[in-house]
């Protein structure tokens, strides 16, 4: 006996343990439809193959896997970026890095270094906004770089290389260095919520400051006179990062909050 086929409404009701928007996005992904279509067609019938695919993805989401990994993309700066388990999922607060850089750096030919690019969200967003900027992006992870390169196929003014921070960069060659390094302390309670993401892109030793300190130190060698270093940091790290910048000779330090009003971004110039 063949069972009756499920409707959109019935499948969404089976996803009561996750946010409705996630269930709608998952079903839309399986059906090749937009979320608005899913909302408008709740009585439409879903075939057995699509229902099976949806329930499989639903199971992953209910286990706690981020929806970005299930869908294979995350929206950032009004663009969908490919992501997988080799890359962090770009966050809304990191969009503040892009916004601050665009506001603070003159719109003229500029050489930009995006350190630890991951999926390429920051560097590619800047390159697309500023066609006169030349963006160079690096990551230690070769799989992450492959993802970033896929995301940059339609962005001509960005290039990629594999390396440990700025080790292969010519001294005094960068106008802007921008970096969202690992800054979470080992043992931090938030890590349990991030178990699906690459740990080495999240955590840092020395109370989460090791990589921030390394980037601050190395950037002195790479920046031109009056060049700018832009950093994302943890919401409790602002004062310590500012002091590190002072200790390493940076001036004109500016601080910015994220969309939630938490300390998140620092810009500094090296003389």
NORSULQUI-V732823 format. One record per residue. N is the residue number from 1. SS is DSSP state (H for helix, E for strand, - for the rest). PHI is phi in whole degrees, -180 to 180 (999 if undefined). Layout:
# NORSULQUI-V732823
n:N ss:SS phi:PHI
n:N ss:SS phi:PHI
This chain:
# NORSULQUI-V732823
n:1 ss:- phi:999
n:2 ss:- phi:-85
n:3 ss:- phi:-76
n:4 ss:- phi:-71
n:5 ss:- phi:-76
n:6 ss:- phi:-81
n:7 ss:E phi:-98
n:8 ss:H phi:-55
n:9 ss:H phi:-62
n:10 ss:H phi:-65
n:11 ss:H phi:-67
n:12 ss:H phi:-67
n:13 ss:H phi:-68
n:14 ss:- phi:-78
n:15 ss:- phi:-106
n:16 ss:- phi:-66
n:17 ss:- phi:-86
n:18 ss:- phi:-127
n:19 ss:- phi:-57
n:20 ss:H phi:-58
n:21 ss:H phi:-61
n:22 ss:H phi:-65
n:23 ss:H phi:-62
n:24 ss:H phi:-64
n:25 ss:H phi:-66
n:26 ss:H phi:-65
n:27 ss:H phi:-67
n:28 ss:H phi:-62
n:29 ss:H phi:-63
n:30 ss:H phi:-65
n:31 ss:H phi:-87
n:32 ss:- phi:71
n:33 ss:- phi:-125
n:34 ss:- phi:-79
n:35 ss:H phi:-62
n:36 ss:H phi:-64
n:37 ss:H phi:-65
n:38 ss:H phi:-59
n:39 ss:H phi:-64
n:40 ss:H phi:-84
n:41 ss:- phi:-127
n:42 ss:- phi:-70
n:43 ss:- phi:-99
n:44 ss:- phi:-70
n:45 ss:E phi:-87
n:46 ss:- phi:-110
n:47 ss:- phi:-70
n:48 ss:H phi:-63
n:49 ss:H phi:-62
n:50 ss:H phi:-67
n:51 ss:H phi:-62
n:52 ss:H phi:-63
n:53 ss:H phi:-63
n:54 ss:H phi:-63
n:55 ss:H phi:-65
n:56 ss:H phi:-66
n:57 ss:H phi:-70
n:58 ss:H phi:-62
n:59 ss:H phi:-61
n:60 ss:H phi:-62
n:61 ss:H phi:-66
n:62 ss:H phi:-69
n:63 ss:- phi:-80
n:64 ss:- phi:110
n:65 ss:- phi:-66
n:66 ss:- phi:-60
n:67 ss:H phi:-63
n:68 ss:H phi:-61
n:69 ss:H phi:-71
n:70 ss:H phi:-72
n:71 ss:H phi:-77
n:72 ss:- phi:90
n:73 ss:E phi:-155
n:74 ss:E phi:-141
n:75 ss:E phi:-75
n:76 ss:E phi:-152
n:77 ss:- phi:53
n:78 ss:- phi:62
n:79 ss:E phi:-144
n:80 ss:E phi:-87
n:81 ss:E phi:-106
n:82 ss:E phi:-63
n:83 ss:- phi:-136
n:84 ss:- phi:-147
n:85 ss:- phi:-71
n:86 ss:- phi:-89
n:87 ss:- phi:-127
n:88 ss:- phi:-68
n:89 ss:- phi:-85
n:90 ss:- phi:-63
n:91 ss:- phi:-101
n:92 ss:H phi:-57
n:93 ss:H phi:-65
n:94 ss:H phi:-74
n:95 ss:H phi:-60
n:96 ss:H phi:-62
n:97 ss:H phi:-61
n:98 ss:H phi:-64
n:99 ss:H phi:-61
n:100 ss:H phi:-64
n:101 ss:H phi:-62
n:102 ss:H phi:-67
n:103 ss:H phi:-77
n:104 ss:H phi:-95
n:105 ss:- phi:-101
n:106 ss:- phi:-57
n:107 ss:- phi:-83
n:108 ss:- phi:-148
n:109 ss:- phi:-51
n:110 ss:E phi:-143
n:111 ss:E phi:-101
n:112 ss:E phi:-119
n:113 ss:E phi:-115
n:114 ss:E phi:-100
n:115 ss:E phi:-85
n:116 ss:- phi:67
n:117 ss:- phi:-67
n:118 ss:- phi:62
n:119 ss:- phi:-78
n:120 ss:- phi:91
n:121 ss:H phi:-57
n:122 ss:H phi:-70
n:123 ss:H phi:-61
n:124 ss:H phi:-67
n:125 ss:H phi:-62
n:126 ss:H phi:-65
n:127 ss:H phi:-63
n:128 ss:H phi:-71
n:129 ss:H phi:-81
n:130 ss:- phi:-129
n:131 ss:- phi:-68
n:132 ss:- phi:-86
n:133 ss:E phi:-84
n:134 ss:E phi:-106
n:135 ss:E phi:-104
n:136 ss:E phi:-115
n:137 ss:E phi:-125
n:138 ss:E phi:-132
n:139 ss:E phi:-158
n:140 ss:- phi:-75
n:141 ss:- phi:-88
n:142 ss:H phi:-65
n:143 ss:H phi:-60
n:144 ss:H phi:-65
n:145 ss:H phi:-62
n:146 ss:H phi:-63
n:147 ss:H phi:-65
n:148 ss:H phi:-60
n:149 ss:H phi:-65
n:150 ss:H phi:-64
n:151 ss:H phi:-69
n:152 ss:- phi:-102
n:153 ss:- phi:-60
n:154 ss:- phi:-106
n:155 ss:- phi:-121
n:156 ss:- phi:-75
n:157 ss:- phi:-96
n:158 ss:E phi:-142
n:159 ss:E phi:-134
n:160 ss:E phi:-130
n:161 ss:E phi:-149
n:162 ss:E phi:-98
n:163 ss:- phi:178
n:164 ss:- phi:-90
n:165 ss:- phi:53
n:166 ss:- phi:-100
n:167 ss:- phi:-64
n:168 ss:- phi:-105
n:169 ss:- phi:-94
n:170 ss:- phi:-64
n:171 ss:- phi:-59
n:172 ss:- phi:54
n:173 ss:- phi:-122
n:174 ss:E phi:-114
n:175 ss:E phi:-84
n:176 ss:E phi:-140
n:177 ss:E phi:-117
n:178 ss:E phi:-126
n:179 ss:E phi:-154
n:180 ss:- phi:-116
n:181 ss:- phi:-82
n:182 ss:- phi:-61
n:183 ss:- phi:-144
n:184 ss:E phi:-88
n:185 ss:E phi:-75
n:186 ss:- phi:-56
n:187 ss:- phi:88
n:188 ss:- phi:-62
n:189 ss:H phi:-64
n:190 ss:H phi:-69
n:191 ss:H phi:-63
n:192 ss:H phi:-64
n:193 ss:H phi:-85
n:194 ss:H phi:-118
n:195 ss:- phi:-66
n:196 ss:- phi:-87
n:197 ss:- phi:-98
n:198 ss:- phi:-63
n:199 ss:H phi:-62
n:200 ss:H phi:-70
n:201 ss:H phi:-94
n:202 ss:- phi:-112
n:203 ss:E phi:-105
n:204 ss:E phi:-145
n:205 ss:H phi:-78
n:206 ss:H phi:54
n:207 ss:H phi:60
n:208 ss:H phi:85
n:209 ss:- phi:-105
n:210 ss:H phi:-59
n:211 ss:H phi:-71
n:212 ss:H phi:-58
n:213 ss:H phi:-63
n:214 ss:H phi:-65
n:215 ss:H phi:-65
n:216 ss:H phi:-60
n:217 ss:H phi:-66
n:218 ss:H phi:-68
n:219 ss:H phi:-66
n:220 ss:H phi:-59
n:221 ss:H phi:-77
n:222 ss:H phi:-97
n:223 ss:E phi:-80
n:224 ss:E phi:-72
n:225 ss:E phi:-59
n:226 ss:E phi:69
n:227 ss:E phi:-71
n:228 ss:E phi:-116
n:229 ss:E phi:-111
n:230 ss:E phi:-117
n:231 ss:E phi:-129
n:232 ss:E phi:-97
n:233 ss:- phi:-145
n:234 ss:- phi:-70
n:235 ss:- phi:-68
n:236 ss:- phi:-106
n:237 ss:- phi:-107
n:238 ss:H phi:-54
n:239 ss:H phi:-62
n:240 ss:H phi:-68
n:241 ss:H phi:-68
n:242 ss:H phi:-59
n:243 ss:H phi:-67
n:244 ss:H phi:-60
n:245 ss:H phi:-63
n:246 ss:H phi:-62
n:247 ss:H phi:-60
n:248 ss:- phi:-99
n:249 ss:- phi:89
n:250 ss:E phi:-84
n:251 ss:E phi:-132
n:252 ss:E phi:50
n:253 ss:E phi:-77
n:254 ss:E phi:-119
n:255 ss:E phi:-120
n:256 ss:E phi:-139
n:257 ss:E phi:-94
n:258 ss:- phi:-86
n:259 ss:- phi:-65
n:260 ss:- phi:-91
n:261 ss:- phi:80
n:262 ss:- phi:-98
n:263 ss:E phi:-56
n:264 ss:E phi:-146
n:265 ss:E phi:-124
n:266 ss:E phi:-133
n:267 ss:E phi:-116
n:268 ss:E phi:-147
n:269 ss:E phi:-108
n:270 ss:E phi:-111
n:271 ss:- phi:-90
